[in-house]
């Protein structure tokens, strides 16, 4: 397993794509990167995926001649470490500041806000028990 500081920006973007899209092969991940404005060679994307696999952030399964990549079971620790670094760097560890900054940056719908409210209320109930 790797620590968050060992993931570069491209690795973080690829990890996010795999998280969002689910198990995928190199070609579809490359297409998603292209859709986002990154014109990367197939071999570059393959290398990034292989490194994320070696670092424990992704798992892979061989299907025919290709690998299909998905989030590794331990990738939650990597994401938590990345968030901890961002919080320390940008918000000097101040409580809810990162959350409110993200909420302000997003154009959340009324339904999104109600979903967030339900989540917060559920956490408050858990803590009260």
N, C-alpha and C positions, 0 to 999 in steps of 0.2 A: 504494500500500500504506500502511496506517496502522500506528501503533504501538499497543501494548497499552493504554497509558494513555488512549487515545481511545475505548475501548469501555466503555460503561456496563453496569450489572448486567443490564438487560433485554436489551441486545445480546448479552452473554455467554450469557445463558440461551437466547436464540433460536439463537445459533451452536451451542450444545450440542445443541439439539433437531435441527437440520439435520444435525449430525455423527452423531447417534444414529439418526435415522429415514431418512436418505438424501434424495434429491431429493424435494421436496414443494412444493406450492402454499400460498398464504396460508391458505386455509381449514383445511387439516390442521394447519398449524403453530399457528393460533389455537386449534384444538380441543385440541392437546397442551398449550398454555399453560393453557387452561381446566381440563383434567384435573389440572394441577399447582397450581391455585388462583388463577390470574390471569385475571380476567374483562376482557379487552381487546377493544376494538372492532376490527373487520376493518381499518379504515383505519389504526389505530395499528400493528397487526402489519405491514401493508403498508409503512408508513413505516419501521419498524425494518429490515425486509428490504431495502428500497431503500437505506437508509444503509449497511448491511453490504455491499451490492453496491458502492456507491460507494467504500467504504473498502478494497475488495479482499479482504474476508473471505469473500464468497460470489460464486458465478457464477450466472447465470440463463439460461434458454432459454425462448423464447416458444412456448407450446403453445396454439394457438387464440387465445382472448382473454386468457389468463392467463400469468403467468411461473411457472416451476418453478425453485426455488432449490436449489443444492447447494454444498458446500464448494469454495472456490477452490483452485487448485493452490498458491498462496502462503500459504494460511491457517495452515500449520504454523509460519511465522515469527511470526504473531500469537499463536498459542497458546504458543509458546516464550517470547515476551516477557511474556505474562500470567503464566506460571509463574515467570519470573525476578523479576517484581515481587512476587508473593506470597512467594516464597522470601526476598527481601530484607526485606520488611516484617514477616513473621511469624517468620522463623527466622534473621535477620541473616546470611544466606548460609551457614549451617552445613550441610555435606554432605548426609547422608541424613535429616536431621530432617524435612523435608517428606514424604518417602516413608513413613517410619515413622509419622508422624502420620496420614497418609491410611490406612495399613494398620490402625492401631489404631481408626480411626473406622468402618471397614467391618467387617461381619460376614462375613469370607471363609470359604468352605467349604474343606474339605480339598483338593478338586480345584483350587480357585482358588490355594491356597498352593503346590500342586505345580506348577501352571502358572507361577506367579511364580518358583519355584525353577528351573525349566527355562530361563526367560528370563534369570535372573541367571547361571546356569551357561553359557549360550550367550555372553553378553557377556564373561564371564571367559575363555572359550576364545578369543574374538576378540582380546582384549587380549594374550593369551599368545603369539599368532602373530607 
